[in-house]
Amino acid sequence: MNDENLSINVKIYDSFLKKIVLEPIEELVKRMVASQMPVSFEAEALKAQAIIARTFIVRNMQSFGGYGCSKYKNADLCTDGHCGNILSVEVLKKEWGDNFKKNWEKINCAVMETEGNIITINNKPIYTKFHATCGGATENSENVEGNKTVYLRKVLCDYCKDSPRYRNSMEISLKEIEKRLNIKTLKPSSVKGPVMEGIIEDIERDEEGRIISVKIGGKKLKGTEVMKLLGLSSTRGSYHEEHFIVSCSDKEFLIISTVNAPISI
């Protein structure tokens, strides 16, 4: 990018104002970095994120040959989450409180020190993908997005193991799983046994342990589908029942059911 391009404004559909507004590209980069990465991260990480955000913006800008926002006509990006997390300065002020000035200056330094820098291949902005922790290896793009991209190849990584985000879990009820995956599960029965029997089965994994496909409630799904629908951070995971509902129909029958049991993934 040259100095002339730096002065070009980005056309953003503001979901609060319900209209397209113009914003200088470097100001937008600041908001995106502040929205996408904890300000507590090291300065070099913030700089890398600034370059990623700027590359994403340029790739989408119609004035640079991009397709713009697919949801709002004539806009390059939008702020309703469709084009990524882009918080307003007002929201950041509320979130950071008394630390706003200090945090904003840290973000500003990272953006200004990388001003105008983007990542390209064959003189075109790349398709930027980023993560906090890769879990030991990145993934080939076709296994996640469905399309092969020459620069989004699997890379092994030993650095993430010390990350506080290397392992995480979430609790979700079986009822919520049914809703999100559009499946039906068996009701608890004293004859058929625990309801979790046959619910999650036929798990196929790759060599890194990521789920390629899995059958849930009799429905076969891709690991990436389950990740997106359940809001998981990765396809590399497992599950176990943590809570049980115990009910007695009479003195002779004790039914242990996981019908409403949260599942940790």
Secondary structure, 3 states (H helix, E strand, C coil): CCHHHHCCEEEEEECCCCEEEEEEHHHHHHHHHHHHCCCCCCHHHHHHHHHHHHHHHHHHCHHHCCCCCCCCCCCCEECCECCECCCCHHHHHHHHHHHHHHHHHHHHHHHHCCCCCCCEECCEECCCCCCCCCCCECCCHHHCCCCCCCCCCCCECCCHHHCCCCCCCCEECHHHHHHHHCCCCCCCECCCECCCCCCEEEEEECCCCCEEEEEECCEEEEHHHHHHHHCCCCCCCCCEECCCEEEECCCCCEEEECCCCCEEC
